[in-house]
Amino acid sequence: MKTFCRTLVVSALALSISGIPLIAQDHHHDRSNRDRSSQRDRDHDQRRDHEQRYVRHTEWRKGSHMSHSDWSRGERIDWHAHHLRQPRRGYEWREVDGNYVMAAVATGVIASVIIASQVH
């Protein structure tokens, strides 16, 4: 009986120790797949969001005035994070309808426009 119990304990201990690396390996593999999958999901969501909010504005040209409703609908963006040139004093970059527009804060005069192309 003692031999049987000892064998049982040793076998259980050996199985539990040998199974730990396998569990950790599977978890790491699952995490990397999950990370890639979640990145693909984020990319897809960004493309879908862009498609839903993109509006073509042919009236936006350098030197023209941006309407107050367009200006207020836009969001101020960090020019550095979006790899845009630094705006002059009194100007700021805004993302409006999926486009980037740099305009004077006080007057709405457009200094630069980056018209986004619609993604299909």
N, C-alpha and C positions, 0 to 999 in steps of 0.2 A: 504494500500500500504506500509506504514511504517513497519507493522508487517511482511509482506511478504519479504521485503528487509532484515530486521533484521534476519529472519529465514534463508534466503538464505546465508547470510554472516556467521552466526553461523555454519550452516551445512558445508559450504566450509572450514571454519577454522577447524572444528572437523575432517573432512576427511583428510585434509592435515597433521594435527598433528598425527593422528592415523596411517597414511601410512608410516611415516618416519622410525619407528623401523622395519617394515616389509622389507623395501628396504635395510636397513643396514644389516639385518640378511641374506637376500638372497645374498647380495654381499659377505659377509664373507664366506658363504657356497660355493659360486662359486669360490672364491679365493682359498680355501683349496683344492677343487677338481682340480682346475687348477694347483696348486702347485704339487699335487701328479701326475697328468698327465704329467706335464713337467719333473718331476724327472724320470718317467718311460721312457719318450722319450730320455732323456740324457743317461740313462743306456743302452737303446737299441742302441743309436748312438755309445756309447763307445764300446759295444760288436761288432757292425758291423765294426767299425774302426779297432779294434784288429784283427778281422778275415781277413780283407783286407790287413793288413800289416804284419801279422805273417809269418815268414819264419823259418823253422827248420834249425839249424846250428849244425850238429853233430861234426864239426871240432873245435868248441869252447870248450876247456877244460882248466883247471887250468894249467898254465905253458906254454901253446902254445901261438903263436903270432896271433894277430888279424890283418887282412889285413888293409892297409891304406884306401881302399875304404869302407870297413865295418865301420871303425872308423869314417870317415868323414861323412858317411851317417847317423850316429846315432846322437842323441841329448843328451847333458849333462843334467842330471836330479838331482834334489834335493834329496839326499839320505835320509834325515830326513823325508821329506814329503811322501816318498814311503816306509818308515819303513825298510830301508836297513841299514846295518852296516856302520859306518864311514870309508871312504877309508883312506888308509895310505897316507903319504906325497908323492906327485908325481903321485898318482893314482886318477881316478875319475870314477864315475858310468855313463854309457851311456845306453840309450834305443835304441836298434838297432833291427829292424824287429820284434818288439813286445817282445823282450827279454831284460833282464838287464845284463849288462856286466861291471865288474870293471876291468880296465886295466891300465897299466902304460902309462902316457901321452906321454913320450918320446920314448918308445920302442914298445908299443902295447902288452906287455906281460900280459896275462890274469891272474888275481888273483882270480876272482870269477865270476861265471855265474849262473844266474837264468833263466833257460829255461822256457818260458811260454808254457802252454798247450793250444792247439787250442780249442776254444770254438765253439760248434756246435749249 
